[in-house]
Amino acid sequence: MGLFVKDKEIIDISPAHVAKVMQVKKTLDKNAEKINMLIVLAKSNHSIEQQLKDLYIEIKYSNPVVSEEVERIDKEISDKLDSLKLILSRGKLRSDLALNHNLRDLNQLVVERRANE
């Protein structure tokens, strides 16, 4: 049991699958919280702050899809957010290059995740 057929499409509603979906949702929420912290750190740079707010919306409201590929992407997003935290927490930025590269990579990962939903 746990399988549901709708319009000839099989949907898994088993407790195990629901638990996996909830775990993915927790990961999305954790990543969104990391972005909230980054937004606070980026208050002095309006452009970076806005990019982070856009990323927050994309990540917070992503579909909690259960797949190995999406799990890998979510892990990479989390790692990039940790890198951005290190860059932004230094205070005065020595170079915007590392920051811009990380933001670019994050945006690419979000697009890749969306394509795999």
Protein Blocks (a to p, Z undefined) as FASTA:
>chain_A
ZZaceehiacdfbfklmmmmmmmmmmmmmmmmmmmmmmmmmmmmmklmmmmmmmmmmmmm
pccdddfklmmmmmmmmmmmmmmmmmmmnopafblklmmmmmmmmmmmmmmmmmmZZ
